[in-house]
Amino acid sequence: MIPDYWIEFLNNNNLRNIEIEIPDEMDLSELDGGGLKIFDEEGIFEESTKFYPGIAVKNDGYLPIASCLQGSGDPYFINCSEGPAGRLYRIYHDEVSDEGYTKEAVNIVLSNYEKLLELK
């Protein structure tokens, strides 16, 4: 379920359970920055199998990789179809349901998830 390249990224950079603040000027979404906490493997599994939006978006390749520290409940995702160095997304949980979601529910936060390393 978790791509090898993501596990390697976590391992090589000691990212499990660390908190990162994305400054307004780097955030490509409409929210202007935000804090996140990187999941470990258990967190990824839980968020993608027990909670929305993870449940609803996993069939489209989205993998939850971090929680929101602002209290919004909008997790951060990578899309496994993009492979290594893909984008970092925020998916708005209140715009996702059993019936699906719209493209407006998915916002690009960083053009490349590896930019998280600049903020560590």
Buried (B, 14 or more C-beta within 10 A) or exposed (E): EBBEBBEEBBEEBEBBEBEBEBEEEBBBBEBEBBBBBBBEEEBBBBBBEEBBBBBBBBEEBBBBBBBBEEEBEBBBBBBBEEEBEBBBBBBBBEBBEEEEBEEEBBBEBBEEBBBBEEEE
